[in-house]
Amino acid sequence: MKLINMLLKLQELENKCKESNLSETEREHISSEVTLIKAQIPHDIETRFYKLYKKHGEAVVIANGGVCHGCYINLPSSQAIEINYNEELNVCQNCGRFIYIDSKETIAIF
């Protein structure tokens, strides 16, 4: 599993944990999933993820159309194109969130 996908799943699980109507069994299940994902993520990335998550409520956001959907700032053209082809983690230069492009969307920069 790609690192960005693990971070997206971690964010989803952390958001689920905030729900007040979860049973103790559901919380334990989510907690064990979180632990499994965290074991696969480098410590520095995990630390950055939680800092961003605590500060913004979202640490990973989509960046389709050349725009970071965390801070709604246009990405530099070179970075927007690179996100399409780069398998590594990408970070918004403005807000610092991890950014990705939805594979169903295409980016148009002209």
C-alpha positions, 0 to 999 in steps of 0.5 A, spaced: 500 500 500 502 506 498 504 511 503 499 516 501 493 511 502 496 509 509 495 516 511 488 517 508 486 510 511 489 513 518 485 520 517 479 516 516 480 512 522 482 517 526 475 521 524 471 515 526 474 515 533 471 522 534 464 519 533 461 519 540 456 513 538 461 508 537 461 502 542 467 499 546 468 494 541 468 498 535 473 503 538 478 497 540 477 495 532 479 502 530 484 502 535 488 496 532 487 498 525 490 504 527 496 501 530 497 496 524 497 502 520 502 506 524 507 500 524 508 501 517 509 509 517 516 512 518 516 515 525 517 522 522 511 522 517 507 519 523 509 525 527 508 530 521 501 527 520 499 528 527 501 535 528 497 537 521 491 533 524 491 536 530 492 543 527 488 543 521 483 537 522 485 534 516 493 532 514 491 529 507 487 533 502 486 532 495 489 537 490 485 536 484 485 542 478 492 545 481 489 547 487 490 544 494 483 543 497 486 544 504 488 551 503 485 553 496 491 556 494 494 554 487 500 550 486 506 551 482 505 548 475 511 544 476 508 541 483 501 540 480 504 536 474 509 532 479 504 530 483 501 526 477 507 522 476 511 522 483 510 516 487 513 519 493 509 524 498 507 531 496 506 536 501 503 543 499 508 549 500 503 553 503 499 549 508 504 543 509 499 538 508 500 532 505 497 532 498 494 527 492 490 527 486 484 523 485 486 517 480 479 519 477 480 526 476 485 529 471 489 535 472 489 541 467 494 546 467 495 550 461 
